[in-house]
Amino acid sequence: LCAALIGLLTDSTLSALGFLQFNATWPGLPTWVNPIWMLLLWAGFSTTLYEMLGWSNNRVWLQVILGVTGGPPAYWGGMALG
């Protein structure tokens, strides 16, 4: 739940700052609020974090490096796909 909320907050912040733009939003809410599919995507992704990255639990430095080098390309790839 925490990872899904962090993802939702991160995407909403990036959208409010103009770095992301969602074509479909929640009815009646500002356009910077994440659409339901993005919330569900974060919730699904967060359920796999422990198993997927369990090998890095004791290596915080590696987690930081992976987040910094892997996060931006993931967003750029998503934007390229529309």
PyMOL commands that set and color helices and strands:
alter all, ss='L'
color gray80, all
select helices_A, chain A and resi 2-16+36-46+49-52+54-56+60-81
alter helices_A, ss='H'
color red, helices_A
deselect
rebuild
show_as cartoon
